Amino acid sequence: MAADPAELAREVAHRVQAAPPTLGSGRLVCVDGPAGSGKTTLAAAIAGVVPGTQVVHCDELLRGWAGLPGLADSVEALLRPLAAGETGHWRRWDWLADDWAETRAVRPGGLLVVEGVGSWSPGIADLVGLLVWVEAGSALRLARGIERDGEAMRPQWEQWRIDEDALFEAHGTRARADLVVTTD
């Protein structure tokens, strides 16, 4: 399905709000897929459709370019307290300082969108109301990343693509998606 972000956001909101809560009294949407595919754009559109939506970006939960293998544990540590009706916490990675920064809180209830590569994992499947897989062609995704981060970051982008492919293969993420979106 290729879609306009606003139209897709309305569809996602409708689907997740029509279903029972999965995150305590709240609802959870994971927007996953390879880097540069449009996940952040979709997450912002969902937040624009559902007032009070909280959005957590996974690139702020992982320890830099090499942090993808530990991301699932960080996401689960954020979500399990929310499922119990308690405030969830996560520590933000500061990409410029190359170190951990402040701790942030996510209040229970309402709609939470966790977006980014590796936002979904089998360990949180029971908490996810809707898993949206966002994809685009490899060359386009790389071009988007290099445009954002600069040519000097190409080696990191190349390794990241290998790492995310391994993660998606291990988790079977695309096959488990409730909705698949193509953005190219």
C-alpha positions as CSV (number, residue, x, y, z in Angstrom):
1,M,0.0,0.0,0.0
2,A,1.4,3.4,-1.0
3,A,-0.2,6.2,0.9
4,D,-0.4,9.9,1.7
5,P,0.9,10.2,5.3
6,A,-2.2,12.1,6.5
7,E,-4.5,9.5,4.9
8,L,-2.5,6.6,6.3
9,A,-2.3,8.2,9.8
10,R,-6.1,8.4,9.9
11,E,-6.3,4.7,8.9
12,V,-3.8,3.7,11.6
13,A,-5.6,5.8,14.2
14,H,-8.9,4.3,13.3
15,R,-7.6,0.7,13.4
16,V,-5.8,1.1,16.7
17,Q,-8.6,3.0,18.4
18,A,-11.2,0.5,17.3
19,A,-9.2,-2.3,19.0
20,P,-9.0,-3.0,22.8
21,P,-6.1,-1.3,24.7
22,T,-2.9,-3.4,24.7
23,L,-0.7,-1.2,26.8
24,G,-2.5,-1.1,30.1
25,S,-5.3,1.4,29.5
26,G,-3.4,2.8,26.5
27,R,-2.7,1.7,22.9
28,L,0.6,1.2,21.1
29,V,1.5,1.6,17.5
30,C,5.0,0.5,16.3
31,V,6.1,2.0,13.1
32,D,9.1,-0.1,11.9
33,G,11.0,-0.7,8.7
34,P,14.4,0.2,7.3
35,A,16.1,3.5,7.8
36,G,15.1,6.2,5.4
37,S,11.7,4.7,4.5
38,G,9.5,7.4,6.1
39,K,8.7,6.1,9.6
40,T,9.3,9.5,11.3
41,T,7.0,11.2,8.8
42,L,4.2,8.7,9.5
43,A,4.7,8.9,13.3
44,A,4.3,12.7,13.1
45,A,1.2,12.4,11.0
46,I,-0.4,10.0,13.5
47,A,0.4,12.4,16.3
48,G,-1.3,15.1,14.3
49,V,-4.5,13.0,13.9
50,V,-4.8,11.8,17.6
51,P,-4.4,14.7,20.1
52,G,-2.2,13.8,23.0
53,T,-0.3,11.1,21.2
54,Q,3.2,10.5,22.6
55,V,5.9,9.6,20.2
56,V,9.2,7.9,21.0
57,H,11.9,7.7,18.4
58,C,14.1,4.6,18.6
59,D,17.1,6.4,17.3
60,E,17.2,8.1,20.7
61,L,17.0,4.8,22.6
62,L,20.0,3.1,21.1
63,R,23.7,3.5,21.8
64,G,24.7,5.1,18.5
65,W,25.4,3.4,15.2
66,A,26.3,0.1,16.9
67,G,23.4,0.1,19.3
68,L,20.8,-1.8,17.3
69,P,21.4,-5.2,19.0
70,G,20.4,-3.8,22.4
71,L,17.4,-1.8,21.3
72,A,14.7,-4.4,21.9
73,D,15.6,-4.6,25.6
74,S,15.4,-0.7,25.9
75,V,12.0,-0.6,24.2
76,E,10.7,-3.4,26.4
77,A,12.0,-1.7,29.5
78,L,10.1,1.4,28.5
79,L,6.9,-0.4,27.7
80,R,6.5,-3.0,30.6
81,P,5.8,-0.3,33.2
82,L,3.3,1.3,30.9
83,A,1.5,-2.0,30.5
84,A,1.2,-2.1,34.3
85,G,-0.3,1.4,34.4
86,E,2.9,3.1,35.6
87,T,5.1,5.7,34.0
88,G,7.7,4.4,31.6
89,H,11.2,5.9,31.4
90,W,14.0,5.9,28.8
91,R,17.4,7.5,28.5
92,R,18.1,9.6,25.4
93,W,21.2,9.0,23.3
94,D,22.9,12.3,22.4
95,W,24.3,11.7,18.9
96,L,26.5,14.8,19.0
97,A,28.0,14.1,22.4
98,D,28.2,10.3,21.6
99,D,26.9,9.6,25.1
100,W,23.7,9.0,27.1
101,A,21.9,12.2,28.1
102,E,18.8,12.9,30.2
103,T,16.1,10.4,31.2
104,R,12.6,11.0,29.8
105,A,9.2,9.9,30.9
106,V,6.2,8.5,29.1
107,R,2.9,8.7,30.9
108,P,0.5,5.7,30.9
109,G,-2.7,5.7,28.9
110,G,-3.6,7.3,25.5
111,L,-1.8,6.5,22.3
112,L,1.9,5.8,22.2
113,V,3.8,5.6,18.9
114,V,7.2,4.0,19.0
115,E,8.9,4.6,15.7
116,G,12.2,3.5,14.2
117,V,14.2,0.6,13.0
118,G,13.7,-2.2,15.5
119,S,10.7,-0.5,17.3
120,W,8.9,-3.9,17.2
121,S,10.3,-7.2,18.6
122,P,8.9,-10.5,19.6
123,G,9.4,-9.6,23.2
124,I,6.7,-6.8,23.0
125,A,4.3,-8.5,20.6
126,D,1.7,-8.8,23.3
127,L,1.7,-5.1,23.9
128,V,1.4,-3.9,20.3
129,G,-2.0,-2.8,19.0
130,L,-0.8,-2.2,15.5
131,L,2.5,-2.9,13.7
132,V,3.1,-0.7,10.6
133,W,5.9,-1.7,8.3
134,V,7.2,1.2,6.2
135,E,9.5,0.5,3.3
136,A,11.1,2.1,0.3
137,G,13.7,1.1,-2.3
138,S,17.2,0.6,-1.1
139,A,18.8,3.3,-3.3
140,L,16.2,5.9,-2.3
141,R,16.6,5.1,1.4
142,L,20.4,5.4,1.2
143,A,20.0,8.7,-0.7
144,R,17.7,10.1,2.0
145,G,20.1,9.1,4.7
146,I,23.1,10.6,3.0
147,E,21.2,13.8,2.3
148,R,20.3,14.1,6.0
149,D,23.6,13.1,7.5
150,G,26.2,13.9,4.8
151,E,28.5,11.9,2.6
152,A,31.0,11.5,5.4
153,M,28.5,9.2,7.1
154,R,28.2,6.7,4.2
155,P,30.3,4.0,6.0
156,Q,28.0,4.1,9.0
157,W,25.0,4.0,6.8
158,E,26.4,1.0,4.9
159,Q,27.0,-0.9,8.1
160,W,23.6,0.1,9.6
161,R,21.9,-1.4,6.5
162,I,23.6,-4.7,7.2
163,D,22.7,-4.6,10.9
164,E,19.1,-3.7,10.3
165,D,18.7,-6.5,7.7
166,A,20.0,-9.0,10.2
167,L,17.6,-7.7,12.9
168,F,14.6,-7.8,10.6
169,E,15.5,-11.3,9.5
170,A,15.9,-12.5,13.1
171,H,12.6,-10.9,14.2
172,G,10.5,-11.6,11.0
173,T,9.2,-8.0,11.4
174,R,7.7,-7.4,7.9
175,A,5.9,-10.7,7.9
176,R,4.3,-9.8,11.3
177,A,3.1,-6.4,10.2
178,D,-0.6,-5.5,10.3
179,L,-0.1,-2.9,7.6
180,V,2.7,-2.6,5.0
181,V,3.3,0.8,3.4
182,T,5.6,1.6,0.5
183,T,6.8,5.2,0.3
184,D,8.7,5.3,-3.0
